[in-house]
Structure formats: C-alpha cells, structure tokens
Amino acid sequence: MHPIDRRLLRECVLAACGAWIALAAGIPLLVDRIPPLWARPSALGVALGPLAGALGAATGLRWASQRGELRVLALSGQSPLRSAVIPMGVGWAFGLLAVIALLVPLVDPVSLFPAPVGDERWRPVTGAFVELRSGVQVPASGWPSYGPATGLRSLLPDNPRLAAILFVLPQALTLPLWVALPLTRSSRIAGTLAAIVVGLVSLQAVASGRWPSVALALAALPLMLQSVVYGWRSRRETP
C-alpha cells in the first residue's frame, strides 16, 4: 500500500469515529426529548453510522487534497475514483457495522421512528383512563395498572427492526460513493437537502402507517440519482 493510502486510511477512520461520537453527543443536546444515545443502545444512534462514515471519507479526502496528495496520485495514473477507493471502503465499513448492529437484539429499533403526537394522551376506555404512550390504565378505583400501549405505539411498523435496516442499508451503500464524486457545491447542497426532506417524509409516513416499510429506502434516492447522473455524464464526455 502506498504511504499516501495508509495515511488516508488512518485519517478517514479517525475522522469517522470522531463524527459518530460528535453526532451521538450533539443530537440529544439539540433535541430535548431525545435521551443521550449512549444511555441505551438505540437504532437512532446506530443509524448515524453511514453518515459518520461518509463524513470521515469526505474529511480524509479533503485533507489529502489540501496537502496535494490526490494530485500526486493523479499524476501517477490513478483516476479520482481509484484514489477514493480507501475512503469509500471506510464509509462502507461503517455502514456495514451499523447494519450489523441493527440485528443485535439489544438495540431498540423503535427509537428510530418518530411517534406521531396525538391531541389527547389520556383517553377514556371502558371505564378507565388510558395513557396512550405507556399503556397505563387508571380505573375508577384509583389503582393504576399496566396494559398494552395503544395509539401512538400501534402506528409503528409491524417489524421495526426490518424497517430500520431498510432505512439504513441504502444510505450505507450510497453515501460513500456520493461523497467521493467530484460534484459541485451547489449539487451537493441540493442533494443533501433533498435527501433530508425525503428521509423525514418517509420516516413520518411509515411511522403513521400511510406508507409501507419499504418506502424507507427512498431516503437515499436523491443521492443515488445524483451518482447515476454523474456517471452517465462522465461516460458521455469520455472520448
């Protein structure tokens, strides 16, 4: 392995680990209702793996470009995508790690899906008041009991673990390739915004029962389309 490749591998891994830790620590600070992601293994924390891997790959490529190392590799005959194989591999490795983690029973897949907020959290049901989120029942006697959660929880996908994998896997496959492509800044901004919008819409639609779980794969569609269009244009421009 070329010394430049070894340094690029080390920097991408360190940057990806730092990005994963920063995201896991920063999201609970920005959103009050989300507990710290290290307090309980959750699909939300695991789902940050592809994003962290992509950020690590992008950071490593940027540092190598600033040092002129990518130009050295280009002068040696390597194409831009060939020079980005190691960063893409790091991104795919972090994405694969996230997908494998979702298969672990300890990881709670329910935390990935937003629960729709109803107008009433307490509802009278058969002579008792029932708290929709937790299933706590308070009858006329005043002695509370615990029953199955209804309302909000019942709107989750039938198989939350499979739905979480359908959400994370396409991103794990697409993000590393997308960050390695030499896209313009405006294209990256447009792709990022489109992916965020589509991802949020699909999560809400699946959590509310309007769309099937397979629709979660649409979150990576904008980035996938940009990658395909770039490859198609590159082949047309190549003599």
N, C-alpha and C positions, 0 to 999 in steps of 0.2 A: 504493500500500500504506500502511495506517495505521502511524504511528510505533510503536505498540504491537506490531503484527505484525512489523515489521522487527527490533525488539529481541528478540521471542520467537524469530524465526528464528535470529538470531545466537547467542542463548543455548542453544538446542536443539542447534545444530551443534557448538558448543564443548563442551557437556556430553557429547554422544555421542562425540566424538573422545577426550575425557578418559576416558570409561568404557571405550572399546575399548582404549586404552593401559593402563589400570589392570587390566583383566581379563587382557590378554595378559601383563602382568608379574606379576600376582598368582597366577594358576593354577599356573605352574611352581614358585612358592615353596611353595604348599600341597601339591602332589603331587610327590614326589621323582622319580618315574620319567618325568615329562614334561619334556623339554628346553625351554629358552626358545623361545617361539613365534616370535621374530624370527630365530632361528638358521637356520631352514629354513621356507619357506612351507608351512603345513600347513592341512588342512581344519579342524582344531580351532580354530586362530586365526581363520580366515575365518568359521567358524560362530558366532563371538561377535558378528558384525556386527548381526544383528537384535536381539540382546539389548542391545547398546550403543546402537543407535538408539532402542529403546524406553525405555531409561534416560534418554537425552538428552531425549526428548519428555516423559517424566514430570517430569524435573528442571526443564525450561523452564516447564511448566505450573504447577508448584508455586511457582516464583519469581514468576511473573506473578500467581498467586493471592495470595501474601503481600503483593505491592505493591498489590493491589486492581485490577489492570488487567483481569482477567477479569470483574469486576463492572462495570467501565466498559463493556466490550464488550457485556455482557448488557443494560445499560441502553440501549445504542444499538440494541438489537433483535436481536443475534446470539444464536443458540442455543448451548448448551455445546459441541455437536459442531462447529458452524460456527467457534467460537473456537479449537477444537483442530485445525483443518484443517492449519495450518502445522506444528505438532509431529508430527502423523500423517504429513505429507509427508516430514519429515526422517527419521522412523523407516522409512518405506517406501523412501526413497532409500538408507539404509544397508543395508537388507535386500537391495535390488536389487544394490547393489555387492558384497555377499557372494556372491550367486548368480552374478553375472558372474565373480567371482574364482575360483569353483569350476570354471569352464570353462577356466581357464588351465592348460596342461599342467604349468607349473612347480609348481603347488600339488598337494601329495600328499594325495589323498583318504583313504588308508588310515589316517592318523593320527586320524581322527575316530572310528574304531570300536575298542572295547576288545577286545584279543585274549584269549580265554579261557585261563586258566592251567592247564596240564596237570600231572599228578602227576610226570611224567618229562620233562625237557628233552632228555636224551640217550637214544637208543633204538637197540638193535642191529638193523641192517637189512642182510641179505645179506653177512655177514662184516665189517661195519664199524659204527662207532658214528656216528649222525647226530644233530646238534643241530637240534631241530625248528624253532626260530625263524629261524635264519640259513641252514640247509641245509648247514652244514659237515660233511664226512664224514671220519672218521679210520679208515682200514683197518688191518689187522694190521701192515702195513709201517711204519706210523707217519707216513707222508706225508699231510698233510691235503689235501683237495680241496673244491671248492665245487660243490654241486648245487642243484637247486631246493628252495626252502623247503617243508616239508611240515607236517602237523599244524595248528599254530595259524594260519598264513597261509592255508591252504587253506579255513579256515572263514569267511573274509571273503566279502562279497557278490561275485557274478560281475562286476558293474560297480560298483566302489566310488564312482566319480565320480557316476553317476546316483543311487546310494543317498544320497550326501551331499546332492545337490540336493533329493531328496525329503524329507530331514530338515530342511533349512534353509528352503526356499521357503514351506511352510505357516506357519512361525513368522514369516518376514518379512512375510507378509500379515496375520497375526492380531495380533501383539504391539502394533503402533502403535495400532490401534483399541481394543484391550483396555485399554491404559494411559490412553487418552483418556476412557473411560467413567467416570462418577461412581459407582463401586462402593464399597461399604462396606469397611472394613479387613478384617473377617472374611472377606468374599467374596474379596478379593484374596489373602489368606493361603491360603485353601482352594484357589483356582485355581492359585496358584504351586506349592504342594506337590503337587497332582495332576499338573501339567504336568511337574514334575521326576521324579516316580515313573514316569509313563507314558513319558517320554523315555528314562530309564535302562533301563527294562524293554525297550523296543523296540530300543534300541541293542544290548543284550546278546543279545536273541533273534535279531536279524538277524545279528549277528556270529557266533553259534553255529550258524546255519543252520536254526533252528527256525521262523522266520517269513520271509516274502518281503520284499524290499526296500521294497515299497510300504507296509509296516506302519510305516515310519519317519515317515510323515505323521501318525500318531496322536499324536505328541508335542505338537502344537498343538491337539488335540481338546478338552481341558478348557477352555482359554481361548476357543476358538471357541464352545463350548456356552454359556459364561457370557455372551458377547457376544450370541448369538442370544436367549437367555432375557431379557436386559436389554432388547433391542429389542422383543421380544414384549410384555413387561410395560409398557413405555413406551407402546406403541400402544394397549394396553387401557385405560391410565389417562388417555390423552388424550381429552378430550371431543369 
